[in-house]
Amino acid sequence: MSESSDEEFDGFSQNEVDAAAQRYNDRLAQIGIGELDETDRYANKQIRDHPDENKSPWVTPTVEEMKAFLGLCFLMGINVKPDIKSYWSTDVMLETPYFSKVMKRDRYMQIMRYIHFSNSEQAPQPGDPNYSKLYKIESLMNMFTDSMVNQYIPKRQLSVDEVMVPWKGRLSFKQYMPAKPTKWGIKMWAIAEANTGYVSFCQVYSGG
């Protein structure tokens, strides 16, 4: 970690930061597989219900494989390309050899197709007091917010603000905010520490 990073998170040793990151990664990988094997449940259901569309054999991801999958997802946010398959391109103008070394393209696409965090068959329906548009990712969002709160305690100079996550796809609670640099996207409320930029809590706005 750089010297500036040590100053930003004063009071944490390198080992403590590494240990916290490891716990976070382990928890994220476990949720990615599904606390109740939801990914496996969903994959098997899709293969059973639509055999002609799901011909490749399915093998439940291990924790290590899920870590690799999620790591590639994060890298895609840093190294942006036109589409997912471009990351496995062998074209000298586009190739990123690291991706194919970590995971085969077809396996990545298969996990992406089936990854699930909750049982869709048990989702509360509109009109139910427990209905939530975020039901499918609630366990993931709860893990994120719990980690934000537990890994670092902000000192002062906190601010609450709107954050727009860029998104132009189909989504019932997609927002249009013409005054923002990012005009289309998912609106979130965030509490952040001014001098470090650390987000200690966030909440997705899913509509009224």
Steps between C-alpha positions, in 0.01 A plus 500: 500500500624848418593754764196713413272203556651442845423863586144477372417205721698599805508236773493197269812295436563339162423158650167624638402644163598178322309288752189716462523476122535121522192469724308722261605296196415170670158626601432640154601173335275299732204725425578477129464124515185547704454449874230246419659379180277734303733510201495121485123490547442753223745332260342158545151644457595676177668188363197290595240745365690607187733214401535620140632839617730364773701218348835550675553286813473700822752471783444697821775765539746466786578795727833549320333492160240752614777729628659481155167573332431802722857624456453501124172690543683769698779519241244556226397816680859627478589375152184582304438328166208495253357170627583211731631267231761759401694419819578156357575627149820373337515806276833675568313832517261379770644201684538500877687172570441514875129423462551174311767395750260544791185347346378372166251726326222240481530423872483870587192543282339193656547629856376842389189338357407308814635705791222552754481640852146408604217258427288666232212263570469642852517867401221711660259630238376859452249580773684287756640711789838329444509572127826653383628578152845417634403156634730311265811683623405586859746255655778649286404858584477418871848349489637814334342736752600285799860495376501877448387555858727239661828545314559868570349757738496851350621775731322818390415723204235261373268590216178350369446529128339346195716273285411396147625164376500516118234275347294524181355150491148392589423558866179614667677735741753647256525876558549795268669798667585767240701712746744216575812419291363145480143561387366144473560237763425351840470754777656423836524687828850488647673612819866577433797638691619820332878468539527131400200454274415183696133404459377370835142431393292502184140427408351440157195709414253258342207737461207601714 
